[in-house]
Amino acid sequence: MLSLLFPTDPTWVNYGVWLLIAGAMLLWLSILKRVYGPKVHPITSRQHVGERLTMLQIVNQEREERGLIPLTDEEFFNLEEKMMKRR
């Protein structure tokens, strides 16, 4: 098997094997993208597998870890507006 992947004198068979491996990897990536969506979100300690958290939930979890009070929807929206104006 190793000689098929790394031969001393490569032929069209060896290149075909490498193309087959690359094609299988691309197929696997496309399947993963279709199953899990275009974005992969990191799983936090309070998140279940497959559950997508909103930005407000993520920010409030970080604030709780620091000992701060959680933000309301309105406060979070105002902070987002300020950040957009700074850009």
Protein Blocks (a to p, Z undefined) as FASTA:
>chain_A
ZZmmmcfbdcfklmmmmmmmmmmmmmmmmmmmmmnojbdcdddfkbcehiacdfklmmmm
mmmmnopacddfklmmmmmmmmmmmZZ
